[in-house]
């Protein structure tokens, strides 16, 4: 009791400064995430390690680095990553409770007291996936949406061909499937933090709810059907089945009927960067995003789609999450209890605090118990928009692409890995 009273007195008279000093010391010794990481974020260097560290290593690290974890993650693939029914059975309240225990013990004091922060459970939600098995059928047995009729000229203007930012903003305008905050979903951003701080600043989940019909949208549902095709362990050699190949083809065919992908083709073909033949263009998209390449010392262990949209767990010393920039993947994994949202990262400019309407977020979370200290994502955008804008920047832009997307000033980072996409993600500008 004496210790508790003393602690309350210390808080009342400002001894919290010691905690802040401890945070600074921890940051300096890299016991926690360092200030240099935050400096990289504010200077636009966010996530450089995702590709550059791989490049420095030359992808020469052997499979032995991951041997001690291989058996555990092979088991995870069979149990949680190999079956749609298991991965998306997250409308069950008890699954979420078993994963999180609905509470998180943050610290335990020397006098036996402990601080417990409860995570409010997500409201129960059913995801209709009975039609997803149809995506495994041969191409001639697939049912696709009609070709888009958006009433807008999809031919890029001269200004757009000269200015990448204008082209990216045109893609934003053409994203007819983009969701509206408050109408299609609701988020609770919680409180902010600096990237090296360990405290969980989110009382509940990031997503409060998502309208049930959202995942019925053709491009959304086909995208979600792809997410369980991967093992997240970096360095694990992927085995792509014939059915998974068909899911990839079906997804590319579906998004190729939308305005953003049609505009992307017209733009790149006008610049003579891709074939004018639309069928060849679609084959290129499939190869660019789904062909396997080496990452983490193992050939055939990664792809642009897996890294950017699904996410990977790498182990070079301390485990950490790389990639994982897609909001749909975040929503599904959070609903299942695999993601623990821990708050947004303070914006670089004061007065721009995110809220439930914000669609460009910089956040921190844990995925399967592994930290992603800083991650950025565009919330509510369609799969076809994200794939289109990253592909556009890959071909027509550079490593940094300062563009306007509606109300947001964004730096689209895009890293090449030979002739493939190593990583791509948005960073909020000042």
GUMARMI-255689 format. One record per atom (N, C-alpha, C): x, y, z. Coordinates in steps of 0.001 Angstrom, whole numbers, plus 500000, padded with zeros to 6 digits. Example, Ala and Ser with C-alpha at 12.3 -4.5 7.8 and 13.67 -1.06 7.14 Angstrom:
2
513190494310507800512300495500507800513200496700507800512850497750507080513670498940507140512900500030507870
// end
This chain:
430
500830498797500000500000500000500000500857501241500000501964501165500766502865502318500814503434502610499432503735501520498689504281501720497350503277502355496413501997501966496538500961502538495697500795504015495963500739504388497263500579505808497633501751506619497115502972506074497282504157506785496809504089506997495303503611505972494596503518506102493145502565507182492739501423507284493432500442508327493103501005509705493372501767509824494469502381511128494790503394511506493720504188510539493267505176510820492243504531511318490965503424510656490560502725511090489356502205512504489523501624512787490701501030514108490946502072515207490894503313514916491318504339515957491383505364515879490256504977515156489153505777515274487943506879514272487787506915513196488574507976512215488426507815511394487163506738511647486394506591510979485103507732511304484178508491512370484481509650512716483658510675511596483650510775510850484774511697509724484819511332508680483777510004508469483602509577507512482602509965507975481215509817509278480987510189509793479678511684509670479455512455509906480527513900509740480403514265508289480113513516507388480784513756505971480522513480505641479068512388506228478526512072505987477126513204506468476231513745507648476585514819508185475758516058507296475845516379506841477056517541505968477195517340504653476457516122504130476554515843502887475843515971503072474348515483504227473871515568504490472440517000504593471989517827505254472833519213505452472442519974504139472400519626503219473275520323501927473309519638500899472421518566501301471779517795500453470880517180499270471597516969499462472911516172498482473629514750498551473115514333499766472704513068499951472017513383500464470617512356500797469843512562501351468519513237502707468638514258502966467841515098504141468050514511505397467437515022506543467907514624507812467317515054507902465861516135507218465508516580507286464123515524506723463185514770505719463667513685505197462844512640506267462599512287506997463643511337508100463488511904509168462567513216509424462669513835510412461784513717509983460334513839508683460095513686508195458732512271508440458226511297508296459117509913508516458710509692509976458341510127510893459211509847512300458960510643512833457784511727512159457414512501512616456271512136511881454993511089511045455084510646510331453900511410509069453619512146508539454610512955507350454395512275506091454909511001506174455201510287505075455839510395503788455039510670502698455761510664501341455215511760501074454196512798501933454159513902501650453255514516500298453526514472499882454804515112498620455157514456497444454496513199497593454056512502496465453479513213495945452239513764496856451439514417496424450219515913496589450294516381497718450846517813497997450813518608496984451615518040496537452762518771495543453538518884494236452779517815493899452035517886492708451205518951492872450126519008494073449546519959494316448485521382494218449008521611494765450232522954494712450798523378493268451057522424492470451481522746491073451756522890490263450474522366490828449374522473490132448093521655488865448035520711488741448941519862487569448997520679486280449098521813486353449773522693485195449877522520484424451167521697484942452076521549484230453336520814482921453109521290481857453730520748480530453478519507480231454268518910479108453940517697478693454610517953478316456056519202478077456421519489477670457790519114478732458795519114480023458353518744481103459259517336480917459785516519480231458994515118480112459359514758478696459762515778477811459841515492476415460117514810476194461443515210476993462463514644476760463782513177477150463854512731477985462909511320478393462931510509477727461829511178476980460949510497476451459777509334475534460132509583474617461069508546473645461404507312474326461963507544475335462828506398476037463418505568476744462366506221477368461384505471478127460398504892477241459304505507476087459041504865475154458136503549474685458738503558474484460054502321474098460730501287475198460639501747476451460785500822477578460678500199477644459304500990477353458274500452477420456919499330476405456753499551475195457292498525474174457146497284474526457936497486475122459122496349475372459996495649476685459691496423477729459370495805479044459256495964479715457925496850479225457049497118479919455812496743479105454580496306477885454774496035477038453628494569476859453299493668477307454138492256477055453901491462478332454099490623478643453085489787479843453203488860479755454402488278478574454615487289478448455679487884478728457040489168478359457237489788478614458528490207480068458656490782480591457573491334481948457665490238482986457832489087482764457196488054483778457232486888483418458130487101482473459055486046482144460001486115483037461224486133484372461007486405485276462113485168486001462611483970485488462238482782486076462825482508485498464207483307484492464596483090483849465899483760484642466999482969485078467963483483485886469066484528485138469872484325483808470044485235483064470900486623482982470282486746482984468946488063482947468321488861484178468694488193485328468651488902486565468984489307486556470452488430486066471316488751486039472735489908485110473047489984483964472344491073483036472591492396483598472146492368484374471052493621484915470535494164486014471419493275486934471813493705488085472591493454487945474083492533487066474424492100487015475812491298488260476176490993489085475152490248490328475334490899491283476311492147491035476671492824491969477541494331491816477348495051492862477708496496492863477556497137493374478822498025492582479420498739493014480603499929493838480168499950495105480539501004495993480072502214495993480994502016495974482299503149496024483208502729495484484575503715495035485333503453494551486680504421495241487626503895495851488674504736496601489594505324495686490653506315496202491381507021495398492369506157495039493562505079495800493796504248495504494952503021494670494581503085494034493398502049493064493063500898493621492262500862494938492021499780495515491231500120495376489757499122495188488937499348495134487496498305495989486789498743496594485681497857497422484873497358496590483707496058496512483555495466495706482499494661496616481587494987496531480282494218497305479310493370496352478501492075496564478518491188495660477808490982496135476383491038495195475469490721495458474085489262495111473848488503496092473424487091495830473182486944494901471980486152493852472100486005492930470982485289493580469805485668493175468625484993493638467419483573493106467403482647493916466889481288493410466793481268492226465837480428491273466123480374490077465300479972490431463877480636489787462938480382490094461540480592488857460699479676488588459812479781487426458957480322487849457592481167487015457052481705487246455725481241486102454836480452486459453840479946485429452926481049485072451937481481483831451993482590483402451143482240482152450353480939481816450315480553480590449647480871480631448157480913481844447578481177481959446148482663482009445838483524482084446850484951482222446597485543480969445959484978479805446247485482478586445632485320478615444116484357479413443637484166479522442191485383480138441511486177480878442268487344481525441678488436480524441314488304479296441806489277478263441484488945477550440173487787477827439613487373477166438381488204477659437201488226476881436119488950477323434911488421478658434405489238479336433641488891480680433175487582480705432396487329479655431597486118479663430778484859479384431589485008479087432882483839478859433734483648479978434756484439481026434649484345482145435573483242483117435157482621483736436154481650484800435912482266486121436357482433487043435419483053488326435723482054489459435594482413490587436153481583491779436043481593492286434604480613493105434280480595493735432964481699494774432885482097495081431672483090496134431482482543497441432052483418498204432683482999499410433368482512500463432379481457501151432769480966502306432020480929503465433001482013504222433058482102505269434082481709506642433577481472506772432274481080508071431738482193509089431723483427508622431882484587509506431905485571509048430834486191510018430166487185509692429154488408509077429836488725507855429470489843507160430086491163507419429374491130508195428305492373508546427622493115509594428450494377509355428773495139510343429543495374511614428736495259512738429411495489514018428753496986514267428609497321515289427799498721515660427653499334516072428975498571516800429796499064517217431110499343516017432000498457515043431952498645513844432783499857513036432328500081512992431025501239512271430527502541512959430894502487514261431109503675515015431480503864515121432988502803514922433737502844515138435188502295513894435896503181513139436533502769511909437201501748512175438296501887513303438981500948513627440055499526513750439526499397514386438365498051514532437778497497513172437368498361512299436899497911510962436518497456510174437742498212510298438839497829509599440070496511510133440617496328511434440531495076512020441005493906511579440125494177511386438828493127510882437940492722509471438370493700508660438756493372507325439263492492507406440504492782508363441372491966508572442570490518508884442186490350509751441185489007510117440727488296508941440067489072508050439451488479506905438756488203505719439672488574505837440933488348504726441860486882504715442292486057504167441435484614504150441682484232503229442827485115502317443184484851501373444270485435501822445604485979503034445660486514503513446938485377503691447935485636503302449175484610503361450214484528504754450831483395505025451452483158506305452111483135506089453620484022506779454358484015506633455823482654506999456400482209506207457371480924506459457999479764505808457281479908505590455987478868504914455222479192503437455032480435503152454688480840501771454437481642501163455585482255501983456396483065501486457499483276502603458506483781502228459672484147503213460694485429502765461376486333503710461595487572503405462308487659504260463563488420503776464532488726504517465753490241504541465879490848505694465598492311505769465532492964505751466901492182505909467967492772505897469304493643507111469534494757506933470239495660508029470539496979507852469799497738508954469730498976508944468979500192508599469822501284508279469135502528507915469797503687508184468854504888508209469436506079508226468607506479506793468313507214506629467232507412505286466709508165504379467677509020504941468535509803504109469439509080503812470744507934504419470990507221504214472250506531502853472256506573502201473402506049500832473489504603500776473971504083501845474552502739501805475112501700501585474026500706500772474335499568500554473442498591501709473645498471502567472631497653503768472753496257503589472170495892502379471818494568502108471252493772501258472226492674501794472697491847501060473650491140499894472990490820500040471722490126498975471004490770498709469665490000498180468747490472497891467402490458499148466538491209499099465453491162500204464498489816500244463791489343499090463331488065499045462614486930498727463585485985499644463668484799499419464491483802498532463765483639498767462461482769497923461654483032498152460170482643497179459387482721497255457931481415496725457380480817497469456470479542497066455889479664495689455245478677494850455488478745493461455050478850493326453538478267494272452797478270494134451344479594494532450700480506495116451481481787495542450909482557494349450350482652493281451119483420492121450683482668491282449660481468491732449288480754491106448181481125491748446842481762492918446893482183493565445652483146492641444913482989492501443597483792491505442865485292491646443040485831492850442896487289492981443015487741492802444455486917493203445410487259493034446825487282491553447195486254490824446797486172489420447192487256488591446509487555488896445261488624488163444586489978488482445215490162489704445632491397490082446327491523489310447638490459489278448420490497488595449715490741487100449552490258486520448459490460485096448224491928484753448007492758485758447694494181485526447460495004485536448745494472486113449803495291486440450962495756485226451757495081484106451617495480482929452389496387481996451594496937482496450492497788481657449646499262481709450042499572482412451136500981482666451447501315482319452895502537481871453091503101481758454433503844483056454716503604483691455856504189485014456084505667485001456442506221483833456711507624483773457116508540484069455935509298485151456042510256485478454995511306484373454925511595483922453715512536482829453537511867481481453374510552481437453511509819480175453315509470480037451840509905478990451200509674478787449768508195478526449509507592479335448661506168479209448382505907478100447364504791477433447531504345476415446583502989476852446039502980477345444817501760477880444208501036476752443485499842476444443928499056475371443329498346475860442074497812474914441312497062475259440109495832476094440464495186475779441577494023476547441999494412477974442376495544478124443026495999479462443389496367480270442150496925479599441163497197480260439889495898480773439266494858479952439357493578480360438792493000481551439548493165481574440855492704482732441630493426483999441202494708483896440915495465485048440443494939485541439097494722484605438183494201484969436865492821485610436976491980485040437846490631485568438007490655486975438580491558487231439515491679488573440094492130489581439039493154489238438264493636490154437222492550490424436189491828489395435804490749489589434834489660490497435399489324490320436664488272491139437274488665492602437345489868492885437846490262494289437976490503494929436619490786494117435593491045494661434261489787495203433608488653494976434221487392495510433726487026496833434389487893497328435279487609498559436022488327499750435405487838500941435768488384502181435197489863502410435550490300502209436812491714502477437108492679501639436277492374500369436069493281499507435305493228499853433822492064500178433310491959500595431911492749501882431667492642502821432598493398504066432466494899503787432564495291502919433494496699502553433637497253502030432321496509501155431655496979500605430385497119501682429328496128502535429224496183503603428217497359504536428482497613504810429750498705505715430110500061505092429756500292503860430197501588503229429983501817502880428520500765502500427822500937502190426401501179503460425599500573504584426000500826505863425329502284506272425471502906505884426585504321506160426816505224505034426298504612504049425643505336502923425052506106502118426112505524502030427289506140501259428367505575499851428465504391499644427900503779498316427864503142498124426493502759496898426210502129496590424933500751497253424809500392497614423592499053498148423345498000497056423403498425495816423273497505494690423331497082494463424781495766494519425032495276494457426408495506493089427032495440492040426242495676490703426778497128490543427221498049491067426433499454491030426839499692491871428084498983492977428168499091493843429348498640493101430603497553492352430511497062491592431658498050490491432060498665489865431076499673488858431402500870489494432108501216490711431677502308491425432335501957491733433782500727492172434044500311492480435411500411491249436304499960490126435800500037488902436604501484488552436917502346488654435918503757488343436139504397489318437111504111490614436950504719491638437790504371491443439251503123491091439537502659491043440922502729489662441557502681488607440749502570487272441343503763486352441093504622486669440138505796485820439939506655485833441198507150484666441568507952484542442781509398484960442530510009485532443569511425485847443529512021485604444911513321485807445051513994485524446308513981486702447257513754486393448525513850487392449591514219486636450868515160487165451617515545486500452848516404485273452640517093485192451478518035484108451270517473482883450596516197482891450227515579481723449615514891482118448317515200481446447233514547481726445962513091481271446016512248481962445267510842481579445203510093481721446506510536482634447350509927482762448678509050483995448825508996484845447811508259486099447962507739486550446604506876487535446633506368488179445418505946489584445785505746490413444777505296491781445033503959491785445761503053490918445342501734490877445977501845490481447434502611489423447701502742488963449079503338490055449963504403490673449508505091491646450350504236492884450593503728493491449526503019494769449646501675494599450334500906493617449923499520493516450385499331492553451561500021491436451568499838490433452621500747490720453809502015490991453546502990491219454607503857489999454855505054490243455394505991489172455692506638489420457045507102488361457670507806488458458947509260488078458706510135489033458896511553488755458665512282488658459993513392487931459977514162487712461188515632487942460896516077489124461201517508489439461174517799490019462540518098489158463491518168489576464873516778489500465463516160490648465674514804490694466218513783490563465095512760489776465329511706489616464326511002490950464099510590491206462868509786492379462569508965492140461313507898492890461200507003492782460052507493493724458962507532493242457742507844494099456600506702494008455602506554495061454786505404495106453880504127495336454678503038494641454234501751494708454930501208496141454940500892496647453749500397498017453633498943498082453169498226496979453221496861496970452698495826496955453817494828497807453698493841497959454766492899496758454848492598496107453726491723494934453763492381493786454519493654493562454251494383492546454994494403492884456479494586494158456796494594494585458194493235494309458836492164494673458149490827494460458692490566492974458971490876492127458000490607490703458146491445490079459257492713490459459325493580489904460362493213490440461743492785491695461814492344492244463089491062491564463546490151491325462627488893490667462966489123489257463478490146488598462950490448487236463382491232487212464684491809488343465075492568488411466312494062488300466125494528488334464869495957488218464606496676489563464652495925490650464556496506491992464578496068492717465840497022493348466497496758494189467670497151495618467310496161496442467027496398497846466687496839498607467933497896499403467805498470500055468980498527501579468878497859502152467899497764503604467818498401504165466565498082505428466287498652506077465110499969506757465473500812506961464481502075507663464659501831509153464461502344509958465385502114511399465308502499511948463937501640512762463355501988513393462065503196514296462210503869514524461095505049515375461118504695516841461336503477517227460996503064518611461168501933518677462189502093519526463163501083519629464216499761520141463645498695519730464291497369520171463866496726519266462845497419518199462439496867517277461444496636515908462074495934515893463166495653514647463874494602513852463095494852512574462834493873511771462092492604511536462904491520511281462198490248510964462840489545509879462036488281509666462322487551508569461688487338508783460196487552510023459715487372510318458304488674510163457508489786510060458188491091510032457528491277508747456731491758508879455489491966507704454643493432507459454318494331508258454881495766508001454788496323507976456200496650506790456685497040506607458078498463506066458201499162506541459236500438505973459633500249505401461030500460504111461183500054503412462395501146502467462885500914501925464081501775500891464648500888499726465090501382498497464875500586497334465270501497496123465421500942495095466030501593493798466083500794492816465245501511491993464517500889490957463690501457489612464121500583488739464584501023487449465124502103487633466181501951488692466983502872488951468076504166489633467677504318489992466404505539490633465911505230492079465554506116492989465962505863494417465839506083494944464434505176495787463976505373496666462830505396498069463410506611498612463599506755499852464357506135501041463644506153501039462330505511502118461577505053501566460242503810501830459908503248501350458654502252502376458143502213502523456864501283503476456261500342502748455323499117503218455262498127502555454429497062503539453997496489503289452831495351504049452328494098503264452665493263503808453528492092503096454035490895503316453112490230502235452738488999502331451976489168502374450479490404502438449985490599502424448538490393501008448018490108500888446741489840499579446157491132498859445817491088497522445710492284496776445293492801497211443937491879497506442996492330497900441664493058499246441686492629500151442566493311501438442663494734501259443180494904500502444263496241500323444825497179499648443831496704498597443188497565497915442240497911498841441080496940499661440653497178500572439527498198501650439877498066502254441048498952503375441365500381502902441615500549501745442232501898501236442454502532500801441130501730500213440233502241499827438923502624501057438116501800502101438193502085503346437474503406503946437941503599504007439247504835504583439786506045503697439476505839502392439421506928501477439097507456501738437688506547501929436734506957502122435337507299503581435021506477504503435488506602505898435038507243506813436062507487506343437264508039507181438317509414506725438755509769507150439960511058506782440525510878506112441863511928506171442682511845505568444011510935506378444914510922507692444730510022508576445467509160509340444470507867509350444729506920509968443803505981510857444596506206512150444545505434513115445314504202513508444502503045513040444951501824513196444160500678513666445047499611514067444392498376514439445070497332513365444813496705512885445887495601511938445797494403512566446487493527513193445708492402513894446318492906514935447293492524514838448570492942515837449555494322515571450161494995514503449741496227514087450410497461514337449546498482514890450180499802514970449570500570513726450013500996512936449047501539511608449339502862511409448610503770510722449257504970510231448600504793508729448402504587508327447152504471506899446853505881506350446690506296505544447648507602504911447578507491503649446728508446503470445842508418502292444983509840501813444753510129500602445204511466500041445116511510498913444091512490498989443207512690497952442200513531496823442772513200495635442369514006494460442673514241493785441319515242494280440610515426493876439225514272494421438407513570493532437710512410493954436921511104493704437676511198493531438980510018493308439815509852494434440822508683494456441459508422495408442533508895494799443846509882495440444473510363494958445755509475495404446889509020496656446833508106497189447836507464498446447282506269498749447740505562499965447339504575500323448442504521501606448799503638502034449881503544503567449882502502504114450511502349505565450598502948506112451880503463507329451819503937508058452993503291509429452975502686509814454093502036511119454172503082512234454090502827513238453244503707514381453119503324515451454145504190516443454307503860517575455186502723518370454576
// end
